[in-house]
C-alpha cells in the first residue's frame, strides 16, 4: 500500500493527532525518541560485537546495560544538537549580513553556548511549532480556510510553548 491509497481523511486526522501530541508533549516525545533510538541502535551494535564471546545470559545483560547507557548518551547528543543547530543558524545569519568569517564564527560560538544553555526551551519551541504546522496542514486538508487554520495553529503553538515550558 502506498500513500496514494490512504484515505485523505485518515491522513489529515493523523497529521492533526501527531501535531497535537507534539504541541502538548513535544519535549518529552523528542527526549523519549532520542533515548530509545540511540539506545536501541547502540544496544544492537554492542550485541553484534559480543555475540559468541559471552554466554547468552551475559549477552542479554550487556545488551540491556548498553541500551540504557547509550540511551543516556543520546539525551546528551540531543542537548549538543540544539547547540549545533543554533550555531549553524547564527553563522548563516552572520554571513548573510556580510560578516567576515571570523565574526561569523564568533557569532556561531555565542549561538552554540546560548543553544546549549537554553536547549530545553528550544526543544519546546521546535516541537510546538512543528506540531502546530502539522495541525495547520491537517486542517487545510479537511477544507478549513487558510485564515482559521493559521489562527488555530498559532494558538496551539503559543499554548504548547506555555504549557511545555511550565513543566
N, C-alpha and C positions, 0 to 999 in steps of 0.2 A: 504494500500500500504506500503510495507516495502522497505528498502533501496536497496534491490537487484532488484527491479522493476524500479528504477530511471535510465534513460539512462546515460551511462558513460559520454558522452559529457556534459550533463546538470550538473552533479555533479562536473566535473572538471571546468566548466565555473563558477559555484557557488563558488568554492574554490578560483579561481583567482579573482573573483569580491570582495568577502569578504576580501581577502588578500590585494587587492589594497585599499579598504576602510580603513582597519587598518593601512596600510603604510601611507596613505595620511592624515587621520583624526583620527587616533587611540586614541590619548589622549582625544579628545573631545568625541569620541564614548564611551570610558570607563567611563568618567565622567558622561555623559548623562545616560548610563546604570546603574551606581551606584545610581544616583539620582532617576531615575524612579523606579528601583527595590526596593530600600529601602523605598521610598515614597509610592509606591503602597502597599507594604506589611504592612507598618505602618498604613496607612490610612484604610486598610481593617480591621486590628486588632482594631483600635480605633472605627471604625464604629460598629463592632460587639459588643464591650463593651458598646456602648452608645445607641444601638437600644432599643427603648421602654422607654428610660429615657429622651429623648429630642424630641421636635417637629420635623417633617420632615425637615423643613427649617433649624433649628439649627443643626440637624444631618448632613445635607449637608455642612453647613458652617464648622462644626468641622472636617468633613472628608477632605474637601479641605485644611483647615489650617494644619491639621496633615500631609497631603501629602507633602506640601511644607516644613514644619518644619522637618519632619523625613527624607525627601529627602536631606536636607542640612546636617543632621547628617550622612547620607550615604556618602556624599563627604568627611567628616571628617574621617569616617571609612576607606575610600579609602587611605587617606594620612597615617593613622596609619598602614594600611595593608602593604603599601610599606615599612614602617619602620620595621614591624614584619618580612616581607619576607627577608629583608637584614640581620636582626638579626639572623634568622634561618640559612641563608647561611653562615654568619660569624662564627656562632657556629659550624656548620658542618665542615667547613674548618679547624677551630682551633682544633677540636677533631680528625679529620682525620690526622692531622700533629703531633698528640701525645701530645697536650697541656692538662694540667690538667683542672679540672672543673672550678677552679677559673679564670684561664687565658681565657678559652673558654667563660665563662660568661662575662668577661670584654670585650673580642672581640665582643661578641654579643651586648653588651650595646653600644659600639662605633659604630658598624654597624647600630644599630637601630637609633642612632642620625643622622648618615650620611644618612640613608634611609629616615628619616623623613624630613631632611633638603633638600634633592635633590629628593623628591618624583615625581616632575614634570618630571625631566629628566628620572627617572626610568620608569615612565609610557610611555614616548616617546620611549625609547629603547625597552621595553617589547612589546608594540603594533606594532612597526615597525618590530621587529623580528618575532613575531607570524604571522604578515601579509606577510612578506617575505617567511616564511616557507609554508604558505597556497598557495602562488603563485607557489613555488617550487613543491609542491605536485600536484597541478593542471596541471602544465606544463609537469611533468612526466607522468601524466595520459593521456595527449594528445599525448604522444610519443616523446616528446622533449628529447634530450640527457641529461645525468646527468651533464656534464660539463657546458653546456649552461644554464641549469636550475639553477645551483649554481651561475653562473655569474649574471644572471638576478635577482635572489633573493638577492644576496649580494648587487648589485647596488641599488635595491629597498630599502633595509634596510638602507643603507648609505644615500640615498636620503631622505627617510622618516624621519630619525633621524634629518638630517639637516633642512628639511622643517618644521617639527613639533616643533623643538626647537627654531625656529625663531619667532614663533607666540606667 
